[in-house]
C-alpha cells in the first residue's frame, strides 16, 4: 500500500507545484473576483457615461410626460428638448455632441409614435428605455381616451393570481423547486468542468510518463490498479484543492459585496429550502461521476505514447460529457420526460441526469440506489478491465489514434 500512497502524493504534489496549475488557478481566481465584483467594475466605467438624447416633439404636448417616464426608468439617460431641424440634430450626433435624436409625433389614431436615429443602435439599454417610455405614454393616453379611471388602469396592470398545486404526496413546493434548480445548475457545471479539465489531466499525466519510458519501470514494481488509482486520486486531491480555493475566494468576495446577505450565504442564494439529503446526493453523484470518467481517462491515456494524441483519444469521452450536459439542460424544464428517465440509467449520463431527477422530483429511493449501483458497478468494471488495458497499454509505443489499440494492449497484458 505504501507504493500506492507514493504515487498518489507524487502526482498531487508534482501537479500542485507545476507552473501551469499555479497560473491557471491564479487566472481563475482573478476571474472569480472580477465576476463577483462585476457591478462595481461596470459602475467605475459607466460613472461619467451619460446618454444624451435630443427629443423633437412635433405634438408640442408629449415632451414633459415622456421626460417623466424616462427619468423614472433610467437616471443615466438624459432627454433634451430640441427645436431645430432634423438635419441639425443629425449633424450634432455625427459630431459626437449627442447620442441620438427621437422624433415624437401622433399616428392615425392620435396616439404617440416615435422615430429614433443614432450613429448605431447597439446600445440596447437606451433604445429599450426610450421604447418602454413611449409605450407607457401610449397606454396612458389610450386608457384615458377610453374613460378609464386610475383605479381601473391599476387593475389592468395587477399581476394575475395563479396558484400552482401539486396533487402528488410530499411534492416539492415552488420554492423548493427553484432552490433545487439552482443546485442542479451548479452541480452540472461542476461535473462538466471537472471532467473536461481533470480527466484530460489524468490522461495527459499517463501519456507524459509513457513518453519518458518511466512506465516500463513503474509497471514492473507497482500493480496497474494501484498505479492507475494513485494517479486518479492524486488529481482528485488537486481538483479539490483548486475548487476549495475558488469557492473560498468567491464566497469572501460575494460576502464583501453583498451587505444584505440575510440568513447566511445559502439563504441569500436561495438554497435554504434544499433538503440535506439532496446535498448529500449531490456530493455522491459528483464523486462517482468524477471517478467514472477519471478511470476511463486513465485507460485512454495509457493507449497513447505521444502527448499530441491525447485529445484525439479522449474526444469520445468528451462528447459523452457534452451529450449528458445537453440532455440535463433539456431536462431542467421537463424532468418527468420519459427520455430523461431512460437516460438517467445510462452510467455515463447518470451523474448528471439522475441527480437532476433527484433534485427536481420525488422519485423512489430504489431508483436512486439503482443509479448509484449502476455507477459503482461501471466504475468497478472499468477498473478491472482498465487495469488490464492499462498494464498492456503503457507498453504500447508509436502513433496511437485508434481504439484497436485496446486489443493490442490486452494481448501484451496476457504475454506479461
N, C-alpha and C positions, 0 to 999 in steps of 0.2 A: 504493500500500500504506500510505502514511502516514495517509490518511484512515481506513483500517480500524483502525489502532492507536489513533488518536484516539478513535474510537467505543468501542473495547474498553476502554481505560483510563478514559474518561469514565464509561462505565456502571459499571465496577468501583469507582472512587473515589467516584462520586456515591452509590452504594448503601452503600459501606463507611462513609461519614460520616453516613449518614442516622440519625435518632433511632430509627426502627423497627428497623433492623438492630442497633444498639448495645443497645437494650433487650431485644430477643428473644434476642440472643446472651448477654447477661448473665443473663437468666432461665434460659436453657437450661443455662448453666454452673453456676448455683446448683442446678438440679435434678440435674445430673450429680453434683455434690459431695454432695448430700443422698442420692442413691441409693447411692453408693459408701460412704457412712457410715451407712447405714440401721440397721445392727445397733447402732452406738454411740448413735444417736438414740433408738431404741426402749429401749435399756438405761437411758438417762437418765430416761425417763418411767416405766419399769417398776421402777426401783430400789427404791422403797418400796411397790410394789403387790403385796401378798401375798394370795393367795386362801385364805380360811379356810373350811373345810368341816366342819360338825358331822356326826358319824357315830353313828347309833343302831344298835347291834349287838344284834339280837334273838336271836342264837345264843349270845352270851357266849363265842364261840370264835374268831371270824374277824377281830376288830379288829386284833390285833397283826400277823398275816401280811399283812393288807390295808394297814396303815400302812407296812410294809416295802416293799411293791410300789410304793406311791405315792411314797415318798421316793426310791426308786431311779430313778423315771421323771422326776420334776419337783420340784426343790427350791423352786419358787415356790408350791407348793400345800401347805398345812398341814392335816392332818386332826386333828380334836379329838373325843375320845370324849364322848358326851352321854347322861346318864342320865334326863333329864326326859322330858316328854311331847312328842308331835309338835306339838301346838298351841303349846307354849312355844318350841320350836325355830323354828317358822314366825314367831312374834312377834319373836324376836331377829333374824331375817333381814329382816323388814319394817322394823325399827328401824335396820338398817344395821350391826349388830354383826358379823354373819357373812354369807358369800356364798351359802351353800346348806346343805342337810341331806340326807344319804344314809342311807337305812334299809337295813340288810343283814339278810337272812333266808335260810332254806333253802326250796328249791322241793320239788316232789313227789318228785324223785329224790335229795333230801338233798344238793343242790349249791347253791352260793351264787347268790343273785339280789339285785338292788338296785333301789331306787326313789329317784330324785333330785328334789329340789324346790329352786327358786331364784326370785328375782324375775323373771329372764329366763334363757333358755337360749342366749343369743347367744355366751357365752364357750365356744366350741367346744374350745379348748385344754384347759380344766378338765374339761369333761364327757367328752371323749375319753380324757383321762388316767385319770379315775375308772373309765370303762368298760373300758379296757385292763387296769387293775389288777384289776378284778373278773373279767375274762376269764382272766387269768393264774392267779388264785387258783382259779377253777373248773377249769381244765386240770390244775393241780397236784393238786387233790383227786380229780378223775376218774381220772387215771392212777394215783394211789395206791390207789384202790379196785380197780383192775384188777390190782394187784400188780406193776406195772412198776417196775424199778429205775431209779436216777438215770441210769445209762448208756443204758438203753433209751429213757428220756424224751429224753435229749440227741440220740440218733439220730433221733428223730421230728422234731426241730427243725432238724437239719442241712440245709443247702441241697442240693437235688438236683444231681448232676453232669450238666451238659447242655452238650455240646460242639457248636459250630457250625463246619462245614467247607464251604467253597465249592469246588466242583469246577472252576470256571472258572479258566483260566490267568491268573496275576497278579491274582486277585481281591483286593479290599480286605479287610483284616482288620477285626475288630470295633472295635479302637482307631482305625483309620484312618477307619472309617465314623462313629464318634462325633465325631471331630475335624472331619471334612468336614461333618457335620450342623450343628455349631456355626457353622462359617464360612458355610454356606449361609444359616442363620438371619440372621446379621449382614448379609450382602450383600442379602438380600431386603428387610430393613428399611431398609437404606441407600438402595436404589433406590426403594423405596416413598416414603420421606420426601423424598428429593432431588427426585423427580419432582413430588410434590404441592406441595412448598414452592417450589422454584426454577423449575420450568417455569411455574407460575402467576405467579411474579415477573416472568418474561420477558414473558408476555402482558400483565401489568399495566403494565410499563415502556413497551411499544409503545402501549398504549391511552392511557396518560397523556400521552405526547408527541403523539399524534394529537389529543387534546382541546385541546392548546395550539396546534395548527396548525403546530408546528415541522416536522412531517413533510414538508409541502409544499416547504419549503426544502431539507431534507436529501435528499429523493428525487431532486432535480434535480442535486445535486452529487456524490452518492455512489451507487454501484450498489447495487441491492437485496440482492444476495448479500453484499457487504461489510458493509452496514448490519445485515442480519439476523444474520450470524455474528459480527459485532463485539459485538452485544448478548448473543448466546448465550455466547460465550467470556468476556465480561465478568462475567456472572452465574456462569459456571462457576468463574472465579477466586474470586469471592465465596464460593461454596459450599465450595471447597477451603479457603479461609481459615477459614470457620466450623467445618468438620469438623476441621481441624487443631487449632484451639483446644479443641474438645470432646474430641478424643482425647488431647491433651496433658494437659488438666486431669483427665480421667478416669483416665489412666494414673498420674499422680502421686498422685492421691487413693487409687487402689487399692493402689499400691505402699506408701504410708504406712500403710495399714490392714491389709495382709496381710504379716505378718512372715515367714511360712513360704513365701514365693514362691521355691521352689527351682527351679533350672533356667531361670530367666528368666520373663518375662511370658507368652510364648506357651506354654511348657511348663506353667505353672500353670493356664492357661485350657484346656489340652488341645489346643492347636493344634500341638504339636510333631511330630505324625505326619503333618501335611499336606504333600504334595509341593510343591516350589517351582512346578511347572507349574500346579497348581491355583490358587495365589495369583496367578500371572500372568494366568490366565484370569479370575479374579475381577475384577481391575483392568480387563481388556479389556471384559468384559461390562458392568461398571458404567459405564465411559466411553461405550461405544456406546449403552447404554440411556439414559443422560442426554442425549446428543446427538440421539437419535431423538425423544424426547418434547419436548426443548427446541426443536427445529426445528419440530415440529408446533405447539407452544405459540406460537411467534413468528408463525406463519402465522395461527393462530386469533385471536391478539391484534390482528393488523393488520385484521381484519374488523370490529372493534367500534370505536366512536368515543366510547363512554361507559364509564367505569370500572365502572359498575354492571352492565354486560352481560358483563364478562369471565368471571365464574364460570359464568354460563349457557352461554357459548360453549365453555368448556373442560371442561364436565361430561362429555361423551362420552369425552374423553381420560382424565379421572379414573377413569371407570368401567372403562376398559381396564386401567388400572394395578391397580385393585382386583381385577378378574377374574383378572389374571395372578398377583397375590399369593395369592388364594384357591386357585387351581389348584396353585400351588407348595406351599402348605401341605399340600394333599392329597397331592401327590407325594412329600413327605418320608417318608411311611410306605410308599409303594409307587412308587418311581421307575421301575420297569420296566413300569408300566401303559401300554397302547397309547395311551390318550388323552393321557397325559403326553408320549409320544414324538411324537405328531402335533402337539400344540400347541407343542412346542419349536421347530417350524419356522415358526410364525406370527410374523413380525417383531416385532409389538408385545408378544408373550409371550416371545420368545426370550431377552432379557437375564436374566430370572428363571429360566425353566424349563429352558433349555439348560444354564445353569450348574448348576442343581440336578442334572441328569443327569451333568454333568462331575464334580461333587464326589462324587456317591454311586455312580456306576457306572464301569466301564471301557469306554467307548464308543470306536469307531474315530475316528482323527484326522480322517478325511474328514467325519464328521458334525459335529464341532466347527467345522471350517473352513467347511462349508456354512452352518451357523448364523451364523457371523461374516460370511460373504459376503452372506447374505440381509440382515443388519442393515446392512452398509455400503451395499449396493445400495439399500435402502429409504431410508437417510439421504440418499444422492445424489439419488434420485428426488424425495424431499420437498424437497431443497434447490433443485433445478431448477424443479420445479412451484411450490414455495413462494415462490421468488424472484419468479415471475410474478404469483402471487396477492398477494404482499406489496407489490409495486410498485403494483398497482391498488388493493389493499385499504386502504392507508394514505391513499388519496384518497377513500375512501368515508366519508360522514358521515351522521348521523341514527341512528335506532334500528336496531341490528343484533342480531337474535335468531334468524336462520335461516342454514343453510348454502347457501341460494340466493344469498347474497351472494358466494360464490366465483365464480359465473358473472359477476356484475356486475364483480367485481374483475378477472377475466381480460379482459373487454371493455374496461375502462379501460386495461389494460396495452397492448392492441393499438392503441388510439387514440393512446397515448403514443408 
